[in-house]
């Protein structure tokens, strides 16, 4: 993995089931709102290789599969998707953590 910088902005939210005292659906809970590194996915037609887009967070965040990920790139492009296969990666050299999240159904 190359050295990461975190030029993009991510908001990760988790849907909450239930209703408030006025019978309105509960708003999603924001799990993370801050800097991230967005890496676009890709496809190749001949060898049928598909790679999901990936987001890296600069710390360990307890993201679950199914959480909603909204990314705003450093150039202002907005992307929306669903988190899948979140992993916490430890840097052996520095002892800090990075969270890696694959994004499916990205738009």
Secondary structure as the mmCIF struct_conf table of DSSP 4:
data_model
#
loop_
_struct_conf.conf_type_id
_struct_conf.id
_struct_conf.beg_label_comp_id
_struct_conf.beg_label_asym_id
_struct_conf.beg_label_seq_id
_struct_conf.end_label_comp_id
_struct_conf.end_label_asym_id
_struct_conf.end_label_seq_id
HELX_LH_PP_P HELX_LH_PP_P1 UNK A 2 UNK A 4
STRN STRN1 UNK A 8 UNK A 14
BEND BEND1 UNK A 18 UNK A 18
STRN STRN2 UNK A 19 UNK A 19
TURN_TY1_P TURN_TY1_P1 UNK A 21 UNK A 22
BEND BEND2 UNK A 23 UNK A 23
HELX_LH_PP_P HELX_LH_PP_P2 UNK A 24 UNK A 24
STRN STRN3 UNK A 25 UNK A 25
HELX_LH_PP_P HELX_LH_PP_P3 UNK A 26 UNK A 28
STRN STRN4 UNK A 29 UNK A 39
STRN STRN5 UNK A 42 UNK A 44
TURN_TY1_P TURN_TY1_P2 UNK A 45 UNK A 48
STRN STRN6 UNK A 49 UNK A 51
STRN STRN7 UNK A 53 UNK A 57
BEND BEND3 UNK A 58 UNK A 59
TURN_TY1_P TURN_TY1_P3 UNK A 65 UNK A 66
STRN STRN8 UNK A 68 UNK A 72
TURN_TY1_P TURN_TY1_P4 UNK A 74 UNK A 75
BEND BEND4 UNK A 76 UNK A 76
STRN STRN9 UNK A 78 UNK A 90
TURN_TY1_P TURN_TY1_P5 UNK A 92 UNK A 94
STRN STRN10 UNK A 97 UNK A 104
BEND BEND5 UNK A 105 UNK A 105
#
